[in-house]
Amino acid sequence: MSDPAISVVVCAYQSRDRIDIALRSLAAQDLGEPYEVVVVDSGTDGCADYLEAAHPGVRVVRSGTRLHPGPARNRGVAAARGEVIAFLPDDGVARADWLRRRLAKHRQGFDAVGGAITNGTPRHPVGTAGYLLEYSALLPSDELLSEQPLPHCLSYTRALLEAVGPFPEDTETGEDTLLNRRVVEHGARIGFDARIQLAHRNLTRLVPYLRHQYEHGRGLMQCVDRHDLASPVGSPGTPAPVRAWRIAAVYPGLRWRNCLRRVRRGRPELTARYLVLSPLIWAGLWATALGAWHEWRRTAA
């Protein structure tokens, strides 16, 4: 097989029951050039064996121990053969032109290319609350995408990844934020196209949604304390009473307001729904704050 024009890395953990839709969306891409899909699996649900039988065209990288997103991404990059590398979550559905538009943007001279995320659970209140909370900066709006202080949902040239180094492996979440900070500091040329879209199938049950946000809070604090990521939760040197206030009140308040502002500008028709779903959004914000609090107190003990 000729070398692929682009590689897609899918990080999978306990993904057997959800990965089919993601892989079917990649199989349906309208790119008229060779591309490859690499799945990095570290779960215990038999996903790797299933993929080898049901999706023989997919390359599987198997780990006997669980990999958090950072090391999983790095395993995928090491296995990929394309000169451009994209990442699709195992609960994401790529639009048919997702790869074609990404590759075209890279060929315009961009080292990294960012796209948008749409709501894969639009009829579910918990799923929509999670979508608006996590992806308001990635709404299908070229203006919003270009305004991200640290861009997300990026694909990269291999040369750029070699220049900025691997994804951090010492945080449970936020590895892409930390790497993309290095991408910005490196002066990489980053292009955006709101038509490059994947639909995210959000969690629709309340307890898993809150648990997910809690884990994001823990990862946020790891990024702040281990890598000096700027955040409203405060820096490691912030006095304890001030930092407690920032975690419990300042961080969730600012994030709720910023999400609302982005929704109003990028998708104003969703503003009323954001306000109606605010109790669920606030529950997620406080779960994130609780995770950040527990991680801070654990490391400070």
Residue pairs with C-beta under 8 A, 6 or more apart in sequence:
1 34
2 34
3 34
3 81
3 82
3 83
4 33
4 34
4 35
4 36
4 81
4 82
5 31
5 33
5 34
5 35
5 82
5 83
5 84
5 103
6 31
6 33
6 35
6 36
6 82
6 83
6 84
6 85
6 86
6 99
6 102
6 103
6 155
7 35
7 36
7 37
7 38
7 80
7 81
7 82
7 84
7 85
7 86
8 26
8 35
8 36
8 37
8 38
8 85
8 86
8 87
8 88
8 99
9 38
9 39
9 40
9 73
9 76
9 77
9 79
9 80
9 85
9 86
9 87
9 88
10 19
10 22
10 23
10 26
10 37
10 38
10 39
10 40
10 76
10 87
10 88
10 89
10 90
11 40
11 67
11 69
11 72
11 73
11 76
11 87
11 89
11 90
12 19
12 39
12 40
12 41
12 42
12 43
12 47
12 90
13 41
13 42
13 43
13 66
13 67
13 72
13 90
14 43
14 44
14 45
14 47
15 41
15 43
15 45
15 47
15 90
16 43
16 45
16 46
16 47
16 50
17 45
18 90
18 91
18 201
19 39
19 47
19 51
19 90
20 54
21 93
21 201
22 88
22 89
22 90
22 91
22 92
22 93
22 94
23 37
23 39
23 51
23 55
23 58
25 88
25 92
25 93
25 94
25 95
25 96
25 98
25 198
26 37
26 88
26 94
26 99
27 57
28 96
29 35
29 94
29 96
29 97
29 98
29 99
29 100
30 96
30 97
30 100
31 99
31 100
31 103
32 100
33 103
35 82
35 99
36 59
36 80
36 81
36 82
37 57
37 58
37 59
38 58
38 59
38 60
38 61
38 76
38 79
38 80
39 47
39 48
39 51
39 58
39 59
39 60
39 61
40 61
40 63
40 67
40 72
40 73
40 75
40 76
40 79
41 47
41 48
41 51
41 60
41 61
41 62
41 63
42 62
42 63
42 64
42 65
42 66
42 67
42 72
43 66
48 60
48 62
51 58
51 60
52 60
59 79
61 75
61 76
61 79
63 72
63 75
67 75
68 169
68 171
68 172
68 173
68 175
69 167
69 172
69 173
69 175
69 176
70 166
70 167
70 168
70 169
70 170
70 171
70 175
71 167
71 169
73 87
73 167
73 175
73 176
74 166
74 167
74 169
76 85
76 87
77 85
77 161
77 166
77 167
80 158
82 158
83 157
83 158
83 159
84 102
84 103
84 106
84 155
84 156
84 157
84 158
85 155
85 156
85 157
85 158
85 161
86 99
86 102
86 155
87 155
87 176
88 94
88 198
89 198
89 200
91 120
91 200
91 201
91 202
92 117
92 120
92 198
92 199
92 200
92 201
93 120
93 198
93 199
93 200
93 201
94 197
94 198
95 196
95 197
95 198
95 199
97 195
97 196
98 115
98 196
98 197
98 198
101 115
101 193
101 195
101 196
102 113
102 115
102 155
102 196
105 113
105 191
105 193
105 196
106 113
106 155
106 157
106 191
108 191
109 189
110 189
110 190
110 191
111 156
111 157
111 159
111 160
111 183
111 188
111 189
111 190
112 151
112 154
112 155
112 156
112 157
112 160
112 180
112 183
112 188
112 189
112 190
112 191
113 154
113 155
113 190
113 191
113 192
113 193
113 196
114 145
114 148
114 151
114 152
114 153
114 154
114 190
114 191
114 192
114 193
114 196
115 138
115 145
115 153
115 192
115 193
115 194
115 195
115 196
115 197
115 198
116 138
116 139
116 140
116 141
116 145
116 153
116 194
116 195
116 196
116 197
116 198
117 131
117 135
117 138
117 139
117 153
117 197
117 198
117 199
117 200
118 140
118 197
118 198
118 199
118 200
119 127
119 128
119 131
119 135
119 199
119 200
119 202
120 127
120 131
120 199
120 200
120 201
120 202
121 127
121 128
121 130
121 131
121 201
121 202
121 204
122 128
124 202
124 204
125 277
125 280
126 202
126 203
126 204
126 205
126 206
126 209
126 280
127 201
127 202
127 203
127 204
128 202
128 273
128 277
129 209
129 277
129 280
129 281
129 284
130 202
130 203
130 209
130 212
130 213
130 284
131 200
131 202
132 259
132 263
132 270
132 273
132 274
132 277
132 281
133 213
133 255
133 259
133 281
133 284
133 285
134 202
134 216
135 200
136 258
136 259
136 262
136 263
136 266
137 144
137 145
137 147
137 148
137 152
137 262
138 144
138 145
138 148
138 152
138 153
139 262
139 263
139 266
139 267
140 194
140 195
140 197
140 266
140 267
141 194
141 265
141 266
141 267
142 192
142 193
142 194
143 265
143 266
144 262
144 265
144 266
145 151
145 192
145 194
146 192
150 177
150 180
150 181
150 184
151 180
151 183
151 184
151 190
151 192
152 176
152 177
152 180
153 198
154 176
154 180
154 183
154 190
156 183
160 183
160 186
160 188
163 186
164 179
164 182
164 183
164 186
164 188
165 179
165 182
166 179
167 175
167 176
167 178
167 179
168 175
168 178
168 179
168 227
169 175
170 222
170 226
171 178
171 219
171 222
171 223
171 226
171 227
172 215
172 218
172 219
172 222
173 215
173 216
173 218
173 219
173 220
173 222
173 223
174 216
174 219
174 220
174 222
174 223
174 229
177 223
177 229
178 223
178 227
178 229
181 229
183 190
184 190
202 209
203 209
203 212
206 280
206 283
209 280
209 284
210 283
210 284
210 287
211 287
213 284
213 285
213 287
213 288
213 291
214 287
214 288
214 290
214 291
215 291
216 288
216 291
217 287
217 288
217 289
217 290
217 291
217 292
217 293
217 294
217 295
218 291
218 292
218 294
218 295
219 291
220 229
220 231
220 233
220 288
220 291
220 292
221 233
221 291
221 292
221 295
221 296
221 299
222 295
223 229
223 231
224 230
224 231
224 233
224 234
224 235
224 236
225 236
225 295
225 296
225 299
228 235
231 251
232 246
232 250
232 251
232 254
232 255
233 243
233 246
233 247
233 250
233 251
233 292
233 296
234 242
234 243
234 246
234 247
238 246
240 300
243 296
244 293
247 289
247 292
247 293
247 296
248 289
248 293
251 285
251 288
251 289
251 292
252 282
252 285
252 286
252 288
252 289
255 285
256 278
256 281
256 282
256 285
259 274
259 281
260 271
260 274
260 275
263 270
263 271
263 274
264 271
274 281
